[in-house]
Amino acid sequence: MTLLITLLFGMTIFIGTLIILITKDNKKIAELSISIAFSVLFLLIFLEVVPHTLKHLDYFSMIFYGVVGFCLLKLLDLFIPNHEHSKKKDHIFHIGIMASIALIIHNIIEGMVLYSTLQTNFELGILLGIGIGLHNIPMGMIISSSLEMSNYSKVKISIISFVISLATFLGGLIIFLIGSVSEYIIGVMFALTLGMLIYIVFFELLHHLKHQDKKTNIVGFIVGAIVICLSLIFHHH
């Protein structure tokens, strides 16, 4: 039952996917999803990921593994087809791949935490799951919009979104199978995610925002801030 609930909260990425698939103004929605994702990830870094990492690691270790995560994503970047920031479709697709990699790692960790919380305090676990779901939605939007603009079919987009959604379930399954993971390992995974998110926010999303309509960016920032605030309320209830 606990694993099923973990799976369902992980599937909230699909809500973001559905928003993209059923809307008509794809360009506007894609730009809005970029600005929302920037706001969500920027606030997530400083309000959630850093504090969670410091619960498990000291400052030096956080910085060290954060740099490792940053470099790993940069290294992976070299194996992804070349893109130019001026070519919006290519760049949005590129951002989608980067976000997918970081999101999978992040959601595996959250799945581990969610499953453990549900086992010890079911009500708190449900609130935590709602918080996770809230910030999964804009990430589902950015990944799906990047795939749609790259002419992926709705079926392929749904399949890819489903696979990424399984990351939260995978985290819960790990705890189910092995019982527990050391605090240090959880801290290292958070720190790696931190480095990856910093790379995405400041070296991918920020460049793209410069080419977008300012009003769209402002609306996206506000929506993202509301999403992350609601997410944090449920996380820390």
Buried (B, 14 or more C-beta within 10 A) or exposed (E): EBBEBBBBBBBBBBBBBBBBBEBEEEEEBBBBBBBBBBBBBBBBBEBBBBEBBBEBBEEEBBBBBBBBBBEBBBEBBEEEEEBEEEEBBBBBBBBBBBBBBBBBBBBBBBBBBBBBBBEEEEEBBBBBBBBBBBBBBBBBBBBBBBBBBBEBEBEEBBEBBBEBBBBBBBBBBBBBEEEEBEEEEBBBBBBBBBBBBBBBBBBBBEEBBEEBEEEBBEBBBEBBBBBBEBBBEBBEE
